[in-house]
Amino acid sequence: HAKRSTINTEDVKLLARRSNSLLKYITEKNEEIAQLNVERKAKKKKKLEDENKNSVEPAEAGGV
């Protein structure tokens, strides 16, 4: 016990290390979730950039 109130995926992998199939499953799921998070983050960033771009363009056009 590391006196933490939360656990992370590495803690779970440490517990599952004796079962190769379980460790493999957990590792694959972890990578899958990480990839989804990266994709969501990129999509969210692109959406914010598009919104900022759209909100800036009318202001620039009005000032010309």
PDBQT receptor file of N, H, CA, C and O in Angstrom, charges set to zero:
ATOM      1  N   HIS A   1       0.844  -1.179   0.000  1.00  0.00    +0.000 N 
ATOM      2  CA  HIS A   1       0.000   0.000   0.000  1.00  0.00    +0.000 C 
ATOM      3  C   HIS A   1       0.877   1.226   0.000  1.00  0.00    +0.000 C 
ATOM      4  O   HIS A   1       1.709   1.393   0.893  1.00  0.00    +0.000 OA
ATOM      5  N   ALA A   2       0.709   2.086  -0.982  1.00  0.00    +0.000 N 
ATOM      6  H   ALA A   2       0.034   1.951  -1.707  1.00  0.00    +0.000 HD
ATOM      7  CA  ALA A   2       1.541   3.273  -1.125  1.00  0.00    +0.000 C 
ATOM      8  C   ALA A   2       0.893   4.507  -0.506  1.00  0.00    +0.000 C 
ATOM      9  O   ALA A   2       1.306   5.630  -0.793  1.00  0.00    +0.000 OA
ATOM     10  N   LYS A   3      -0.113   4.312   0.336  1.00  0.00    +0.000 N 
ATOM     11  H   LYS A   3      -0.449   3.400   0.569  1.00  0.00    +0.000 HD
ATOM     12  CA  LYS A   3      -0.831   5.409   1.015  1.00  0.00    +0.000 C 
ATOM     13  C   LYS A   3      -1.442   6.397   0.027  1.00  0.00    +0.000 C 
ATOM     14  O   LYS A   3      -1.461   7.606   0.259  1.00  0.00    +0.000 OA
ATOM     15  N   ARG A   4      -1.944   5.848  -1.085  1.00  0.00    +0.000 N 
ATOM     16  H   ARG A   4      -1.928   4.866  -1.273  1.00  0.00    +0.000 HD
ATOM     17  CA  ARG A   4      -2.631   6.675  -2.060  1.00  0.00    +0.000 C 
ATOM     18  C   ARG A   4      -4.116   6.368  -2.005  1.00  0.00    +0.000 C 
ATOM     19  O   ARG A   4      -4.517   5.257  -1.657  1.00  0.00    +0.000 OA
ATOM     20  N   SER A   5      -4.923   7.350  -2.347  1.00  0.00    +0.000 N 
ATOM     21  H   SER A   5      -4.598   8.252  -2.630  1.00  0.00    +0.000 HD
ATOM     22  CA  SER A   5      -6.374   7.129  -2.341  1.00  0.00    +0.000 C 
ATOM     23  C   SER A   5      -6.882   6.657  -3.690  1.00  0.00    +0.000 C 
ATOM     24  O   SER A   5      -8.021   6.203  -3.794  1.00  0.00    +0.000 OA
ATOM     25  N   THR A   6      -6.059   6.753  -4.727  1.00  0.00    +0.000 N 
ATOM     26  H   THR A   6      -5.133   7.122  -4.642  1.00  0.00    +0.000 HD
ATOM     27  CA  THR A   6      -6.455   6.281  -6.057  1.00  0.00    +0.000 C 
ATOM     28  C   THR A   6      -5.406   5.318  -6.582  1.00  0.00    +0.000 C 
ATOM     29  O   THR A   6      -4.250   5.330  -6.157  1.00  0.00    +0.000 OA
ATOM     30  N   ILE A   7      -5.836   4.492  -7.507  1.00  0.00    +0.000 N 
ATOM     31  H   ILE A   7      -6.774   4.483  -7.851  1.00  0.00    +0.000 HD
ATOM     32  CA  ILE A   7      -4.911   3.567  -8.158  1.00  0.00    +0.000 C 
ATOM     33  C   ILE A   7      -4.864   3.897  -9.643  1.00  0.00    +0.000 C 
ATOM     34  O   ILE A   7      -5.777   4.528 -10.176  1.00  0.00    +0.000 OA
ATOM     35  N   ASN A   8      -3.812   3.474 -10.297  1.00  0.00    +0.000 N 
ATOM     36  H   ASN A   8      -3.070   2.962  -9.864  1.00  0.00    +0.000 HD
ATOM     37  CA  ASN A   8      -3.712   3.699 -11.735  1.00  0.00    +0.000 C 
ATOM     38  C   ASN A   8      -3.545   2.359 -12.447  1.00  0.00    +0.000 C 
ATOM     39  O   ASN A   8      -3.535   1.306 -11.810  1.00  0.00    +0.000 OA
ATOM     40  N   THR A   9      -3.418   2.407 -13.743  1.00  0.00    +0.000 N 
ATOM     41  H   THR A   9      -3.427   3.263 -14.260  1.00  0.00    +0.000 HD
ATOM     42  CA  THR A   9      -3.340   1.164 -14.514  1.00  0.00    +0.000 C 
ATOM     43  C   THR A   9      -2.094   0.360 -14.180  1.00  0.00    +0.000 C 
ATOM     44  O   THR A   9      -2.118  -0.870 -14.229  1.00  0.00    +0.000 OA
ATOM     45  N   GLU A  10      -1.015   1.035 -13.844  1.00  0.00    +0.000 N 
ATOM     46  H   GLU A  10      -0.996   2.034 -13.804  1.00  0.00    +0.000 HD
ATOM     47  CA  GLU A  10       0.204   0.309 -13.491  1.00  0.00    +0.000 C 
ATOM     48  C   GLU A  10       0.004  -0.503 -12.212  1.00  0.00    +0.000 C 
ATOM     49  O   GLU A  10       0.560  -1.593 -12.080  1.00  0.00    +0.000 OA
ATOM     50  N   ASP A  11      -0.780   0.013 -11.274  1.00  0.00    +0.000 N 
ATOM     51  H   ASP A  11      -1.233   0.898 -11.381  1.00  0.00    +0.000 HD
ATOM     52  CA  ASP A  11      -1.089  -0.744 -10.058  1.00  0.00    +0.000 C 
ATOM     53  C   ASP A  11      -1.880  -2.008 -10.390  1.00  0.00    +0.000 C 
ATOM     54  O   ASP A  11      -1.627  -3.074  -9.829  1.00  0.00    +0.000 OA
ATOM     55  N   VAL A  12      -2.829  -1.880 -11.294  1.00  0.00    +0.000 N 
ATOM     56  H   VAL A  12      -3.035  -1.014 -11.750  1.00  0.00    +0.000 HD
ATOM     57  CA  VAL A  12      -3.650  -3.022 -11.684  1.00  0.00    +0.000 C 
ATOM     58  C   VAL A  12      -2.798  -4.062 -12.411  1.00  0.00    +0.000 C 
ATOM     59  O   VAL A  12      -2.935  -5.262 -12.175  1.00  0.00    +0.000 OA
ATOM     60  N   LYS A  13      -1.922  -3.593 -13.293  1.00  0.00    +0.000 N 
ATOM     61  H   LYS A  13      -1.811  -2.618 -13.485  1.00  0.00    +0.000 HD
ATOM     62  CA  LYS A  13      -1.032  -4.516 -14.010  1.00  0.00    +0.000 C 
ATOM     63  C   LYS A  13      -0.121  -5.254 -13.037  1.00  0.00    +0.000 C 
ATOM     64  O   LYS A  13       0.166  -6.437 -13.219  1.00  0.00    +0.000 OA
ATOM     65  N   LEU A  14       0.328  -4.555 -12.013  1.00  0.00    +0.000 N 
ATOM     66  H   LEU A  14       0.095  -3.594 -11.865  1.00  0.00    +0.000 HD
ATOM     67  CA  LEU A  14       1.193  -5.175 -11.021  1.00  0.00    +0.000 C 
ATOM     68  C   LEU A  14       0.474  -6.329 -10.324  1.00  0.00    +0.000 C 
ATOM     69  O   LEU A  14       1.072  -7.374 -10.068  1.00  0.00    +0.000 OA
ATOM     70  N   LEU A  15      -0.798  -6.140 -10.022  1.00  0.00    +0.000 N 
ATOM     71  H   LEU A  15      -1.284  -5.291 -10.231  1.00  0.00    +0.000 HD
ATOM     72  CA  LEU A  15      -1.578  -7.197  -9.388  1.00  0.00    +0.000 C 
ATOM     73  C   LEU A  15      -1.849  -8.368 -10.333  1.00  0.00    +0.000 C 
ATOM     74  O   LEU A  15      -1.943  -9.516  -9.898  1.00  0.00    +0.000 OA
ATOM     75  N   ALA A  16      -1.971  -8.073 -11.621  1.00  0.00    +0.000 N 
ATOM     76  H   ALA A  16      -1.894  -7.141 -11.975  1.00  0.00    +0.000 HD
ATOM     77  CA  ALA A  16      -2.337  -9.096 -12.599  1.00  0.00    +0.000 C 
ATOM     78  C   ALA A  16      -1.121  -9.768 -13.240  1.00  0.00    +0.000 C 
ATOM     79  O   ALA A  16      -1.284 -10.589 -14.143  1.00  0.00    +0.000 OA
ATOM     80  N   ARG A  17       0.069  -9.444 -12.801  1.00  0.00    +0.000 N 
ATOM     81  H   ARG A  17       0.201  -8.777 -12.067  1.00  0.00    +0.000 HD
ATOM     82  CA  ARG A  17       1.277  -9.922 -13.497  1.00  0.00    +0.000 C 
ATOM     83  C   ARG A  17       1.460 -11.433 -13.467  1.00  0.00    +0.000 C 
ATOM     84  O   ARG A  17       2.166 -11.978 -14.316  1.00  0.00    +0.000 OA
ATOM     85  N   ARG A  18       0.845 -12.118 -12.519  1.00  0.00    +0.000 N 
ATOM     86  H   ARG A  18       0.272 -11.675 -11.830  1.00  0.00    +0.000 HD
ATOM     87  CA  ARG A  18       1.002 -13.578 -12.448  1.00  0.00    +0.000 C 
ATOM     88  C   ARG A  18       0.115 -14.322 -13.439  1.00  0.00    +0.000 C 
ATOM     89  O   ARG A  18       0.354 -15.489 -13.750  1.00  0.00    +0.000 OA
ATOM     90  N   SER A  19      -0.897 -13.642 -13.923  1.00  0.00    +0.000 N 
ATOM     91  H   SER A  19      -1.091 -12.694 -13.670  1.00  0.00    +0.000 HD
ATOM     92  CA  SER A  19      -1.784 -14.243 -14.916  1.00  0.00    +0.000 C 
ATOM     93  C   SER A  19      -1.480 -13.587 -16.267  1.00  0.00    +0.000 C 
ATOM     94  O   SER A  19      -1.904 -12.462 -16.534  1.00  0.00    +0.000 OA
ATOM     95  N   ASN A  20      -0.747 -14.302 -17.101  1.00  0.00    +0.000 N 
ATOM     96  H   ASN A  20      -0.402 -15.215 -16.883  1.00  0.00    +0.000 HD
ATOM     97  CA  ASN A  20      -0.332 -13.725 -18.382  1.00  0.00    +0.000 C 
ATOM     98  C   ASN A  20      -1.512 -13.288 -19.240  1.00  0.00    +0.000 C 
ATOM     99  O   ASN A  20      -1.469 -12.228 -19.864  1.00  0.00    +0.000 OA
ATOM    100  N   SER A  21      -2.561 -14.099 -19.273  1.00  0.00    +0.000 N 
ATOM    101  H   SER A  21      -2.596 -14.960 -18.766  1.00  0.00    +0.000 HD
ATOM    102  CA  SER A  21      -3.712 -13.750 -20.107  1.00  0.00    +0.000 C 
ATOM    103  C   SER A  21      -4.426 -12.507 -19.575  1.00  0.00    +0.000 C 
ATOM    104  O   SER A  21      -4.851 -11.652 -20.353  1.00  0.00    +0.000 OA
ATOM    105  N   LEU A  22      -4.557 -12.407 -18.256  1.00  0.00    +0.000 N 
ATOM    106  H   LEU A  22      -4.212 -13.102 -17.624  1.00  0.00    +0.000 HD
ATOM    107  CA  LEU A  22      -5.201 -11.233 -17.668  1.00  0.00    +0.000 C 
ATOM    108  C   LEU A  22      -4.340  -9.991 -17.881  1.00  0.00    +0.000 C 
ATOM    109  O   LEU A  22      -4.857  -8.925 -18.216  1.00  0.00    +0.000 OA
ATOM    110  N   LEU A  23      -3.053 -10.124 -17.690  1.00  0.00    +0.000 N 
ATOM    111  H   LEU A  23      -2.634 -10.990 -17.418  1.00  0.00    +0.000 HD
ATOM    112  CA  LEU A  23      -2.147  -8.997 -17.900  1.00  0.00    +0.000 C 
ATOM    113  C   LEU A  23      -2.198  -8.527 -19.352  1.00  0.00    +0.000 C 
ATOM    114  O   LEU A  23      -2.216  -7.326 -19.623  1.00  0.00    +0.000 OA
ATOM    115  N   LYS A  24      -2.221  -9.475 -20.277  1.00  0.00    +0.000 N 
ATOM    116  H   LYS A  24      -2.206 -10.451 -20.057  1.00  0.00    +0.000 HD
ATOM    117  CA  LYS A  24      -2.304  -9.144 -21.698  1.00  0.00    +0.000 C 
ATOM    118  C   LYS A  24      -3.608  -8.403 -21.996  1.00  0.00    +0.000 C 
ATOM    119  O   LYS A  24      -3.608  -7.401 -22.711  1.00  0.00    +0.000 OA
ATOM    120  N   TYR A  25      -4.714  -8.900 -21.447  1.00  0.00    +0.000 N 
ATOM    121  H   TYR A  25      -4.713  -9.714 -20.866  1.00  0.00    +0.000 HD
ATOM    122  CA  TYR A  25      -6.019  -8.273 -21.655  1.00  0.00    +0.000 C 
ATOM    123  C   TYR A  25      -6.031  -6.845 -21.102  1.00  0.00    +0.000 C 
ATOM    124  O   TYR A  25      -6.481  -5.917 -21.774  1.00  0.00    +0.000 OA
ATOM    125  N   ILE A  26      -5.541  -6.679 -19.896  1.00  0.00    +0.000 N 
ATOM    126  H   ILE A  26      -5.175  -7.432 -19.350  1.00  0.00    +0.000 HD
ATOM    127  CA  ILE A  26      -5.524  -5.360 -19.262  1.00  0.00    +0.000 C 
ATOM    128  C   ILE A  26      -4.644  -4.396 -20.058  1.00  0.00    +0.000 C 
ATOM    129  O   ILE A  26      -5.004  -3.236 -20.256  1.00  0.00    +0.000 OA
ATOM    130  N   THR A  27      -3.509  -4.877 -20.505  1.00  0.00    +0.000 N 
ATOM    131  H   THR A  27      -3.216  -5.819 -20.344  1.00  0.00    +0.000 HD
ATOM    132  CA  THR A  27      -2.593  -4.042 -21.284  1.00  0.00    +0.000 C 
ATOM    133  C   THR A  27      -3.239  -3.616 -22.600  1.00  0.00    +0.000 C 
ATOM    134  O   THR A  27      -3.141  -2.453 -22.992  1.00  0.00    +0.000 OA
ATOM    135  N   GLU A  28      -3.897  -4.550 -23.281  1.00  0.00    +0.000 N 
ATOM    136  H   GLU A  28      -3.977  -5.494 -22.962  1.00  0.00    +0.000 HD
ATOM    137  CA  GLU A  28      -4.560  -4.223 -24.546  1.00  0.00    +0.000 C 
ATOM    138  C   GLU A  28      -5.680  -3.208 -24.341  1.00  0.00    +0.000 C 
ATOM    139  O   GLU A  28      -5.813  -2.260 -25.115  1.00  0.00    +0.000 OA
ATOM    140  N   LYS A  29      -6.480  -3.407 -23.303  1.00  0.00    +0.000 N 
ATOM    141  H   LYS A  29      -6.371  -4.177 -22.675  1.00  0.00    +0.000 HD
ATOM    142  CA  LYS A  29      -7.567  -2.467 -23.013  1.00  0.00    +0.000 C 
ATOM    143  C   LYS A  29      -7.022  -1.094 -22.654  1.00  0.00    +0.000 C 
ATOM    144  O   LYS A  29      -7.576  -0.074 -23.064  1.00  0.00    +0.000 OA
ATOM    145  N   ASN A  30      -5.946  -1.068 -21.895  1.00  0.00    +0.000 N 
ATOM    146  H   ASN A  30      -5.496  -1.896 -21.562  1.00  0.00    +0.000 HD
ATOM    147  CA  ASN A  30      -5.335   0.191 -21.517  1.00  0.00    +0.000 C 
ATOM    148  C   ASN A  30      -4.856   0.952 -22.752  1.00  0.00    +0.000 C 
ATOM    149  O   ASN A  30      -5.069   2.159 -22.860  1.00  0.00    +0.000 OA
ATOM    150  N   GLU A  31      -4.213   0.254 -23.676  1.00  0.00    +0.000 N 
ATOM    151  H   GLU A  31      -4.040  -0.727 -23.588  1.00  0.00    +0.000 HD
ATOM    152  CA  GLU A  31      -3.747   0.889 -24.907  1.00  0.00    +0.000 C 
ATOM    153  C   GLU A  31      -4.919   1.367 -25.759  1.00  0.00    +0.000 C 
ATOM    154  O   GLU A  31      -4.860   2.435 -26.367  1.00  0.00    +0.000 OA
ATOM    155  N   GLU A  32      -5.978   0.569 -25.796  1.00  0.00    +0.000 N 
ATOM    156  H   GLU A  32      -6.025  -0.299 -25.302  1.00  0.00    +0.000 HD
ATOM    157  CA  GLU A  32      -7.172   0.942 -26.557  1.00  0.00    +0.000 C 
ATOM    158  C   GLU A  32      -7.791   2.225 -25.988  1.00  0.00    +0.000 C 
ATOM    159  O   GLU A  32      -8.134   3.142 -26.735  1.00  0.00    +0.000 OA
ATOM    160  N   ILE A  33      -7.928   2.276 -24.685  1.00  0.00    +0.000 N 
ATOM    161  H   ILE A  33      -7.650   1.531 -24.078  1.00  0.00    +0.000 HD
ATOM    162  CA  ILE A  33      -8.502   3.459 -24.029  1.00  0.00    +0.000 C 
ATOM    163  C   ILE A  33      -7.600   4.671 -24.230  1.00  0.00    +0.000 C 
ATOM    164  O   ILE A  33      -8.086   5.776 -24.474  1.00  0.00    +0.000 OA
ATOM    165  N   ALA A  34      -6.312   4.473 -24.129  1.00  0.00    +0.000 N 
ATOM    166  H   ALA A  34      -5.917   3.576 -23.931  1.00  0.00    +0.000 HD
ATOM    167  CA  ALA A  34      -5.367   5.578 -24.332  1.00  0.00    +0.000 C 
ATOM    168  C   ALA A  34      -5.485   6.130 -25.747  1.00  0.00    +0.000 C 
ATOM    169  O   ALA A  34      -5.457   7.345 -25.942  1.00  0.00    +0.000 OA
ATOM    170  N   GLN A  35      -5.615   5.253 -26.731  1.00  0.00    +0.000 N 
ATOM    171  H   GLN A  35      -5.638   4.266 -26.572  1.00  0.00    +0.000 HD
ATOM    172  CA  GLN A  35      -5.754   5.693 -28.118  1.00  0.00    +0.000 C 
ATOM    173  C   GLN A  35      -7.053   6.472 -28.313  1.00  0.00    +0.000 C 
ATOM    174  O   GLN A  35      -7.065   7.492 -29.002  1.00  0.00    +0.000 OA
ATOM    175  N   LEU A  36      -8.145   5.999 -27.713  1.00  0.00    +0.000 N 
ATOM    176  H   LEU A  36      -8.135   5.171 -27.153  1.00  0.00    +0.000 HD
ATOM    177  CA  LEU A  36      -9.414   6.721 -27.806  1.00  0.00    +0.000 C 
ATOM    178  C   LEU A  36      -9.307   8.100 -27.178  1.00  0.00    +0.000 C 
ATOM    179  O   LEU A  36      -9.850   9.072 -27.703  1.00  0.00    +0.000 OA
ATOM    180  N   ASN A  37      -8.607   8.183 -26.054  1.00  0.00    +0.000 N 
ATOM    181  H   ASN A  37      -8.166   7.393 -25.628  1.00  0.00    +0.000 HD
ATOM    182  CA  ASN A  37      -8.423   9.476 -25.394  1.00  0.00    +0.000 C 
ATOM    183  C   ASN A  37      -7.623  10.437 -26.251  1.00  0.00    +0.000 C 
ATOM    184  O   ASN A  37      -7.931  11.627 -26.304  1.00  0.00    +0.000 OA
ATOM    185  N   VAL A  38      -6.599   9.932 -26.922  1.00  0.00    +0.000 N 
ATOM    186  H   VAL A  38      -6.348   8.964 -26.879  1.00  0.00    +0.000 HD
ATOM    187  CA  VAL A  38      -5.791  10.769 -27.807  1.00  0.00    +0.000 C 
ATOM    188  C   VAL A  38      -6.655  11.283 -28.960  1.00  0.00    +0.000 C 
ATOM    189  O   VAL A  38      -6.584  12.456 -29.326  1.00  0.00    +0.000 OA
ATOM    190  N   GLU A  39      -7.467  10.396 -29.524  1.00  0.00    +0.000 N 
ATOM    191  H   GLU A  39      -7.525   9.443 -29.226  1.00  0.00    +0.000 HD
ATOM    192  CA  GLU A  39      -8.333  10.793 -30.634  1.00  0.00    +0.000 C 
ATOM    193  C   GLU A  39      -9.355  11.827 -30.189  1.00  0.00    +0.000 C 
ATOM    194  O   GLU A  39      -9.595  12.806 -30.896  1.00  0.00    +0.000 OA
ATOM    195  N   ARG A  40      -9.964  11.617 -29.014  1.00  0.00    +0.000 N 
ATOM    196  H   ARG A  40      -9.769  10.821 -28.440  1.00  0.00    +0.000 HD
ATOM    197  CA  ARG A  40     -10.939  12.587 -28.490  1.00  0.00    +0.000 C 
ATOM    198  C   ARG A  40     -10.289  13.933 -28.232  1.00  0.00    +0.000 C 
ATOM    199  O   ARG A  40     -10.862  14.977 -28.543  1.00  0.00    +0.000 OA
ATOM    200  N   LYS A  41      -9.101  13.906 -27.666  1.00  0.00    +0.000 N 
ATOM    201  H   LYS A  41      -8.636  13.057 -27.414  1.00  0.00    +0.000 HD
ATOM    202  CA  LYS A  41      -8.393  15.145 -27.365  1.00  0.00    +0.000 C 
ATOM    203  C   LYS A  41      -8.076  15.905 -28.643  1.00  0.00    +0.000 C 
ATOM    204  O   LYS A  41      -8.239  17.124 -28.697  1.00  0.00    +0.000 OA
ATOM    205  N   ALA A  42      -7.626  15.196 -29.672  1.00  0.00    +0.000 N 
ATOM    206  H   ALA A  42      -7.494  14.206 -29.628  1.00  0.00    +0.000 HD
ATOM    207  CA  ALA A  42      -7.320  15.834 -30.951  1.00  0.00    +0.000 C 
ATOM    208  C   ALA A  42      -8.585  16.412 -31.583  1.00  0.00    +0.000 C 
ATOM    209  O   ALA A  42      -8.565  17.512 -32.135  1.00  0.00    +0.000 OA
ATOM    210  N   LYS A  43      -9.676  15.668 -31.498  1.00  0.00    +0.000 N 
ATOM    211  H   LYS A  43      -9.692  14.774 -31.049  1.00  0.00    +0.000 HD
ATOM    212  CA  LYS A  43     -10.944  16.125 -32.066  1.00  0.00    +0.000 C 
ATOM    213  C   LYS A  43     -11.440  17.369 -31.329  1.00  0.00    +0.000 C 
ATOM    214  O   LYS A  43     -11.914  18.319 -31.952  1.00  0.00    +0.000 OA
ATOM    215  N   LYS A  44     -11.328  17.357 -30.010  1.00  0.00    +0.000 N 
ATOM    216  H   LYS A  44     -10.943  16.585 -29.504  1.00  0.00    +0.000 HD
ATOM    217  CA  LYS A  44     -11.757  18.490 -29.196  1.00  0.00    +0.000 C 
ATOM    218  C   LYS A  44     -10.891  19.718 -29.496  1.00  0.00    +0.000 C 
ATOM    219  O   LYS A  44     -11.402  20.832 -29.611  1.00  0.00    +0.000 OA
ATOM    220  N   LYS A  45      -9.581  19.505 -29.620  1.00  0.00    +0.000 N 
ATOM    221  H   LYS A  45      -9.166  18.601 -29.526  1.00  0.00    +0.000 HD
ATOM    222  CA  LYS A  45      -8.668  20.600 -29.928  1.00  0.00    +0.000 C 
ATOM    223  C   LYS A  45      -9.003  21.199 -31.291  1.00  0.00    +0.000 C 
ATOM    224  O   LYS A  45      -9.020  22.420 -31.447  1.00  0.00    +0.000 OA
ATOM    225  N   LYS A  46      -9.270  20.339 -32.280  1.00  0.00    +0.000 N 
ATOM    226  H   LYS A  46      -9.256  19.347 -32.153  1.00  0.00    +0.000 HD
ATOM    227  CA  LYS A  46      -9.611  20.819 -33.619  1.00  0.00    +0.000 C 
ATOM    228  C   LYS A  46     -10.911  21.613 -33.584  1.00  0.00    +0.000 C 
ATOM    229  O   LYS A  46     -11.034  22.646 -34.241  1.00  0.00    +0.000 OA
ATOM    230  N   LYS A  47     -11.878  21.125 -32.813  1.00  0.00    +0.000 N 
ATOM    231  H   LYS A  47     -11.778  20.286 -32.279  1.00  0.00    +0.000 HD
ATOM    232  CA  LYS A  47     -13.159  21.812 -32.706  1.00  0.00    +0.000 C 
ATOM    233  C   LYS A  47     -12.975  23.191 -32.079  1.00  0.00    +0.000 C 
ATOM    234  O   LYS A  47     -13.556  24.167 -32.553  1.00  0.00    +0.000 OA
ATOM    235  N   LEU A  48     -12.177  23.280 -31.023  1.00  0.00    +0.000 N 
ATOM    236  H   LEU A  48     -11.705  22.486 -30.638  1.00  0.00    +0.000 HD
ATOM    237  CA  LEU A  48     -11.919  24.566 -30.378  1.00  0.00    +0.000 C 
ATOM    238  C   LEU A  48     -11.193  25.514 -31.325  1.00  0.00    +0.000 C 
ATOM    239  O   LEU A  48     -11.500  26.705 -31.366  1.00  0.00    +0.000 OA
ATOM    240  N   GLU A  49     -10.237  24.997 -32.081  1.00  0.00    +0.000 N 
ATOM    241  H   GLU A  49      -9.987  24.029 -32.047  1.00  0.00    +0.000 HD
ATOM    242  CA  GLU A  49      -9.519  25.834 -33.045  1.00  0.00    +0.000 C 
ATOM    243  C   GLU A  49     -10.459  26.347 -34.125  1.00  0.00    +0.000 C 
ATOM    244  O   GLU A  49     -10.369  27.507 -34.526  1.00  0.00    +0.000 OA
ATOM    245  N   ASP A  50     -11.358  25.493 -34.598  1.00  0.00    +0.000 N 
ATOM    246  H   ASP A  50     -11.431  24.550 -34.272  1.00  0.00    +0.000 HD
ATOM    247  CA  ASP A  50     -12.332  25.900 -35.612  1.00  0.00    +0.000 C 
ATOM    248  C   ASP A  50     -13.274  26.968 -35.065  1.00  0.00    +0.000 C 
ATOM    249  O   ASP A  50     -13.593  27.935 -35.756  1.00  0.00    +0.000 OA
ATOM    250  N   GLU A  51     -13.719  26.787 -33.814  1.00  0.00    +0.000 N 
ATOM    251  H   GLU A  51     -13.460  26.001 -33.253  1.00  0.00    +0.000 HD
ATOM    252  CA  GLU A  51     -14.609  27.771 -33.201  1.00  0.00    +0.000 C 
ATOM    253  C   GLU A  51     -13.894  29.105 -33.029  1.00  0.00    +0.000 C 
ATOM    254  O   GLU A  51     -14.470  30.159 -33.303  1.00  0.00    +0.000 OA
ATOM    255  N   ASN A  52     -12.654  29.065 -32.580  1.00  0.00    +0.000 N 
ATOM    256  H   ASN A  52     -12.187  28.210 -32.358  1.00  0.00    +0.000 HD
ATOM    257  CA  ASN A  52     -11.883  30.296 -32.411  1.00  0.00    +0.000 C 
ATOM    258  C   ASN A  52     -11.632  30.972 -33.751  1.00  0.00    +0.000 C 
ATOM    259  O   ASN A  52     -11.696  32.197 -33.856  1.00  0.00    +0.000 OA
ATOM    260  N   LYS A  53     -11.349  30.179 -34.766  1.00  0.00    +0.000 N 
ATOM    261  H   LYS A  53     -11.298  29.184 -34.681  1.00  0.00    +0.000 HD
ATOM    262  CA  LYS A  53     -11.105  30.717 -36.104  1.00  0.00    +0.000 C 
ATOM    263  C   LYS A  53     -12.364  31.390 -36.637  1.00  0.00    +0.000 C 
ATOM    264  O   LYS A  53     -12.296  32.475 -37.214  1.00  0.00    +0.000 OA
ATOM    265  N   ASN A  54     -13.514  30.744 -36.444  1.00  0.00    +0.000 N 
ATOM    266  H   ASN A  54     -13.569  29.862 -35.975  1.00  0.00    +0.000 HD
ATOM    267  CA  ASN A  54     -14.779  31.298 -36.921  1.00  0.00    +0.000 C 
ATOM    268  C   ASN A  54     -15.171  32.557 -36.169  1.00  0.00    +0.000 C 
ATOM    269  O   ASN A  54     -15.751  33.470 -36.756  1.00  0.00    +0.000 OA
ATOM    270  N   SER A  55     -14.864  32.621 -34.877  1.00  0.00    +0.000 N 
ATOM    271  H   SER A  55     -14.392  31.879 -34.401  1.00  0.00    +0.000 HD
ATOM    272  CA  SER A  55     -15.240  33.794 -34.102  1.00  0.00    +0.000 C 
ATOM    273  C   SER A  55     -14.311  34.967 -34.378  1.00  0.00    +0.000 C 
ATOM    274  O   SER A  55     -14.709  36.113 -34.169  1.00  0.00    +0.000 OA
ATOM    275  N   VAL A  56     -13.090  34.726 -34.840  1.00  0.00    +0.000 N 
ATOM    276  H   VAL A  56     -12.767  33.795 -35.010  1.00  0.00    +0.000 HD
ATOM    277  CA  VAL A  56     -12.133  35.797 -35.132  1.00  0.00    +0.000 C 
ATOM    278  C   VAL A  56     -12.379  36.394 -36.513  1.00  0.00    +0.000 C 
ATOM    279  O   VAL A  56     -12.225  37.603 -36.685  1.00  0.00    +0.000 OA
ATOM    280  N   GLU A  57     -12.753  35.597 -37.488  1.00  0.00    +0.000 N 
ATOM    281  H   GLU A  57     -12.878  34.614 -37.348  1.00  0.00    +0.000 HD
ATOM    282  CA  GLU A  57     -12.918  36.054 -38.849  1.00  0.00    +0.000 C 
ATOM    283  C   GLU A  57     -13.918  37.207 -39.000  1.00  0.00    +0.000 C 
ATOM    284  O   GLU A  57     -13.589  38.188 -39.667  1.00  0.00    +0.000 OA
ATOM    285  N   PRO A  58     -15.130  37.141 -38.411  1.00  0.00    +0.000 N 
ATOM    286  CA  PRO A  58     -16.061  38.259 -38.568  1.00  0.00    +0.000 C 
ATOM    287  C   PRO A  58     -15.525  39.563 -37.974  1.00  0.00    +0.000 C 
ATOM    288  O   PRO A  58     -15.776  40.630 -38.533  1.00  0.00    +0.000 OA
ATOM    289  N   ALA A  59     -14.812  39.508 -36.885  1.00  0.00    +0.000 N 
ATOM    290  H   ALA A  59     -14.608  38.641 -36.430  1.00  0.00    +0.000 HD
ATOM    291  CA  ALA A  59     -14.260  40.705 -36.266  1.00  0.00    +0.000 C 
ATOM    292  C   ALA A  59     -13.223  41.341 -37.190  1.00  0.00    +0.000 C 
ATOM    293  O   ALA A  59     -13.174  42.564 -37.325  1.00  0.00    +0.000 OA
ATOM    294  N   GLU A  60     -12.396  40.510 -37.825  1.00  0.00    +0.000 N 
ATOM    295  H   GLU A  60     -12.436  39.517 -37.716  1.00  0.00    +0.000 HD
ATOM    296  CA  GLU A  60     -11.390  41.031 -38.741  1.00  0.00    +0.000 C 
ATOM    297  C   GLU A  60     -12.049  41.651 -39.987  1.00  0.00    +0.000 C 
ATOM    298  O   GLU A  60     -11.607  42.691 -40.475  1.00  0.00    +0.000 OA
ATOM    299  N   ALA A  61     -13.085  41.016 -40.484  1.00  0.00    +0.000 N 
ATOM    300  H   ALA A  61     -13.444  40.171 -40.088  1.00  0.00    +0.000 HD
ATOM    301  CA  ALA A  61     -13.779  41.510 -41.678  1.00  0.00    +0.000 C 
ATOM    302  C   ALA A  61     -14.474  42.837 -41.385  1.00  0.00    +0.000 C 
ATOM    303  O   ALA A  61     -14.511  43.712 -42.249  1.00  0.00    +0.000 OA
ATOM    304  N   GLY A  62     -15.022  43.000 -40.190  1.00  0.00    +0.000 N 
ATOM    305  H   GLY A  62     -14.992  42.289 -39.488  1.00  0.00    +0.000 HD
ATOM    306  CA  GLY A  62     -15.715  44.224 -39.825  1.00  0.00    +0.000 C 
ATOM    307  C   GLY A  62     -14.785  45.400 -39.665  1.00  0.00    +0.000 C 
ATOM    308  O   GLY A  62     -15.193  46.543 -39.869  1.00  0.00    +0.000 OA
ATOM    309  N   GLY A  63     -13.548  45.146 -39.305  1.00  0.00    +0.000 N 
ATOM    310  H   GLY A  63     -13.216  44.217 -39.139  1.00  0.00    +0.000 HD
ATOM    311  CA  GLY A  63     -12.579  46.208 -39.087  1.00  0.00    +0.000 C 
ATOM    312  C   GLY A  63     -11.930  46.704 -40.358  1.00  0.00    +0.000 C 
ATOM    313  O   GLY A  63     -11.220  47.709 -40.323  1.00  0.00    +0.000 OA
ATOM    314  N   VAL A  64     -12.142  46.043 -41.476  1.00  0.00    +0.000 N 
ATOM    315  H   VAL A  64     -12.718  45.226 -41.505  1.00  0.00    +0.000 HD
ATOM    316  CA  VAL A  64     -11.472  46.396 -42.728  1.00  0.00    +0.000 C 
ATOM    317  C   VAL A  64     -12.250  47.414 -43.476  1.00  0.00    +0.000 C 
ATOM    318  O   VAL A  64     -11.838  47.833 -44.558  1.00  0.00    +0.000 OA
TER     319      VAL A  64
